[in-house]
Amino acid sequence: MSMVAEASVRHWFSAFKAVQAGHRLIALRNVDAAIFWVPEETAPDTYRVGTGFREVKAKFIQPGTFIPEGDD
């Protein structure tokens, strides 16, 4: 349980720092899902894009695209 809580806190804190840096948070979902409105396919600086430890996968979609719950 503590590992999930620690991951959640890191997730929420990274999203909070991104908002403080001026990014627009659209949705904050599970431990591994945050949706931001970003220009030109650039992830917020508070996230490291990749597939390694403490890195996140990024999926860039066009405005108006429907994102079903759990499919982001």
C-alpha positions as CSV (number, residue, x, y, z in Angstrom):
1,M,0.0,0.0,0.0
2,S,2.8,2.5,0.8
3,M,4.3,2.0,-2.7
4,V,1.0,2.9,-4.4
5,A,0.6,5.9,-2.1
6,E,4.1,7.1,-2.8
7,A,3.6,6.7,-6.6
8,S,0.3,8.6,-6.3
9,V,1.9,11.5,-4.4
10,R,4.7,11.7,-7.0
11,H,2.1,11.7,-9.8
12,W,0.0,14.4,-8.1
13,F,3.1,16.5,-7.3
14,S,4.4,16.3,-10.8
15,A,1.1,17.4,-12.2
16,F,0.9,20.3,-9.6
17,K,4.4,21.5,-10.6
18,A,3.4,21.4,-14.3
19,V,0.3,23.6,-13.5
20,Q,2.5,26.0,-11.5
21,A,4.7,26.2,-14.6
22,G,1.8,27.3,-16.7
23,H,0.5,24.1,-18.3
24,R,-3.2,23.4,-18.5
25,L,-4.3,20.2,-16.7
26,I,-7.4,18.7,-18.3
27,A,-7.7,15.6,-16.1
28,L,-5.8,13.8,-13.4
29,R,-6.7,10.2,-13.4
30,N,-5.1,7.1,-12.0
31,V,-1.5,6.9,-10.7
32,D,-0.2,6.8,-14.3
33,A,-2.6,9.1,-16.2
34,A,-2.6,12.9,-16.5
35,I,-4.0,14.8,-19.4
36,F,-2.6,18.2,-20.3
37,W,-3.3,20.7,-23.1
38,V,0.1,21.3,-24.6
39,P,1.3,23.1,-27.7
40,E,3.1,21.3,-30.5
41,E,3.5,17.9,-28.9
42,T,5.7,19.0,-26.0
43,A,5.3,17.3,-22.6
44,P,5.5,19.5,-19.5
45,D,9.0,19.9,-18.2
46,T,8.1,18.3,-14.9
47,Y,7.8,14.9,-16.8
48,R,10.6,12.9,-18.4
49,V,9.2,11.1,-21.5
50,G,10.5,7.6,-22.0
51,T,9.9,4.0,-20.9
52,G,12.4,3.8,-18.0
53,F,12.1,4.3,-14.2
54,R,10.4,7.5,-13.4
55,E,9.7,8.3,-17.0
56,V,6.3,8.5,-18.6
57,K,4.8,7.5,-21.9
58,A,3.3,10.4,-23.9
59,K,0.4,10.1,-26.3
60,F,-0.4,13.3,-28.3
61,I,-3.9,13.6,-29.8
62,Q,-5.7,16.2,-31.8
63,P,-8.1,18.7,-30.2
64,G,-11.7,17.4,-30.2
65,T,-10.7,13.7,-29.9
66,F,-12.8,11.8,-27.4
67,I,-10.7,10.1,-24.7
68,P,-12.7,7.3,-22.9
69,E,-12.1,6.8,-19.2
70,G,-9.3,4.3,-18.7
71,D,-8.1,4.5,-22.3
72,D,-5.6,7.4,-21.9
